[in-house]
Amino acid sequence: MARHQEFETDEALHQAMKVFWRKGYEATSINDLLKATNLSKSSLYATFGGKRDLFLAAFDSYRDARKSEAIKILNQTPARKGIEQFYKMILEGAKADEFSNGCMSINQAVEMAPHDEDVRVRVKQDFQLMEKFLTQTIEQGRLDGSVKGRKTARELSRILVVAFPGLQVMVRAKCDQERLDEALQLVLSLLDEE
Amino acid sequence: MARHQEFETDEALHQAMKVFWRKGYEATSINDLLKATNLSKSSLYATFGGKRDLFLAAFDSYRDARKSEAIKILNQTPARKGIEQFYKMILEGAKADEFSNGCMSINQAVEMAPHDEDVRVRVKQDFQLMEKFLTQTIEQGRLDGSVKGRKTARELSRILVVAFPGLQVMVRAKCDQERLDEALQLVLSLLDEE
């Protein structure tokens, strides 16, 4: 029974995460959350505290999943292939029929981070982690010969970190797929310059 | 009297714009708008239609102002100085005591553009305009000798266009000022490579 309850809680959190990811924090109503999680109002509050607590828990579960995924993708040989795949994932969203949810952390950098310290700390942490992972991957690429570039690994990774939210935002605004592909290739070409 | 009314309408629009810019669309209530514009509910609806119409009018007035400002800043000699100043303006926001409003067009790329066609069209237009202005400025920089770079003007401008929302988002999340300065200098150094 306890295990069953844990499963139900995880599933409710996952469904709440999907709504928050799609609609953002403000546009998500308690009714949206009740419908998505299939919980009664009293058990939603008893289990998760309230809208903001549920949001933070959902955001953290999103961040954990994305972090594992990023490590897996970046940890490839040749390393440059990992970096390219990591960035191509962003552009996949541009092909979505309806609209791209984008990256929840980037969306929250815009929506909540400016006035909510708990969200801001998380978003900043995500940027720092991304810089760290990309720097390591670029260093790996120097070793396996797949990354050249005229700048240091840390410099290249700082440019790539800026391009990440840049491309996410442009995908979310449904900018031209072709334009975005070209922009990405241009940014990645910094890894190849001799 | 007509002129006075026009002035009042412009002023109300300006005040509404500031609220929407600061809080976003969803988090702005009708009460926020009444308070900011000093209008009664009936005259707000009579003058501007409703929340969404008022938002679109406010967004357009913001976009017009920013467009004029961008043209003025980019139209300098040497051209590279104009580009640097344009991007440094983004980072000024990071110094704000409270939080940075960022760029309303970038915020709306994340908040409304995915599901509102009228907003999306505007945001995409802004990206296209930025690419056009930056390409022209880089070409001007080639002529006045301030821009070098190993890529074509259009290629350089596409990378710069991606960096614009990237930096805006990072400023809004209050990323380290120093980190951001360095990231900007790295991106701008692409204009100097030989």
Interface residues (C-beta under 8 A of the other chain):
Chain A: G24 E26 A27 F99 S100 N101 G102 I106 N107 A109 V110 E111 A113 P114 H115 R120 V123 K124 F127 R150 K151 E155 R158 I159 V161 V162 A163 F164 P165 G166 L167 Q168 V169 M170 R172 A173 K174 C175 R179 E182 A183 L186 V187 L190 E193
Chain B: G24 E26 A27 F99 S100 N101 G102 I106 N107 A109 V110 E111 A113 P114 H115 R120 V123 K124 F127 R150 K151 E155 R158 I159 V161 V162 A163 F164 P165 G166 L167 Q168 V169 M170 R172 A173 K174 C175 R179 E182 A183 L186 V187 L190 E193
